[in-house]
Amino acid sequence: MAALPIQIDRTSPVPLYHQLAEQLIAAISDGTLRPGDPFENELAMSDRLSLSRPTVRRAISELVNKGLLVRRRGIGTTVANQMVHRKAELTSLYDDLAREGRTPRTDVLSLHSEAQDDRAAEALGLPTGTPLIAIVRLRYAGDAPLAIMRNWLPPTMNDLTVEQLQKDGLYALLRARGIRPTVARQRIGARNATAEERRTLHMSKAEPLVTMTRSAYDADGSPVEFGDHCYRADQYSVEVVVSDR
């Protein structure tokens, strides 16, 4: 592989490893490095950039921890299959894909305006038996199926159309109606896919799903949507920053 044109500013207060890591991440994000490409080895990069091996190793480890690089014995380090890296912030998958330069596309599998679901009604602060808007969408990243998204909305959203849901992300449609999701409670998990989910997401029987349930609220604390989503685990990860303070 051709050596990446890395620029290191030794006068900058930004740590050297972080400068390197950010430029490597950018090369993967913009397609300069493609999934499966071999990655320059640590020693060669250290010599070429006149950086210490621990500095280069720390930068590469950041990318491995983010799921952008994969180390394989006997093969070396390669660029991982492209993944969506959702940070722990209130965004939609549509926004995340667009931000990462991947083309989001949506198939609306179903849209019902008289659906009843006790769990969703409770999450939305509505009485059991309330007719809800229930949406099931298949979200693609380019041509690759990535996620099955099941969402429930209050009955006041019964003017949503299939065409709107295929064109825009759900949160964009809510904001266009003056509803602004501000905070959410969500739970991340994992499980085996059902036979139908495997067919829809083009998965093998052995591949797991990442799951997320989310209750979103507007600025005054009113529930605005409840979601139950599942994602291909090889294409999706959640990035969380932790601190001891």
Secondary structure as UniProt FT lines:
FT   TURN            10..11
FT   HELIX           16..29
FT   TURN            30..31
FT   TURN            35..36
FT   HELIX           42..49
FT   HELIX           53..65
FT   TURN            66..67
FT   STRAND          69..72
FT   TURN            73..75
FT   STRAND          76..79
FT   STRAND          84..87
FT   HELIX           93..99
FT   TURN            100..101
FT   STRAND          104..115
FT   HELIX           118..123
FT   TURN            124..125
FT   TURN            128..129
FT   STRAND          132..141
FT   TURN            142..143
FT   STRAND          144..153
FT   HELIX           155..157
FT   TURN            158..159
FT   HELIX           162..167
FT   HELIX           170..176
FT   TURN            177..178
FT   STRAND          183..192
FT   HELIX           195..201
FT   TURN            205..206
FT   STRAND          208..217
FT   TURN            219..220
FT   STRAND          223..232
FT   TURN            233..234
FT   STRAND          236..239
//
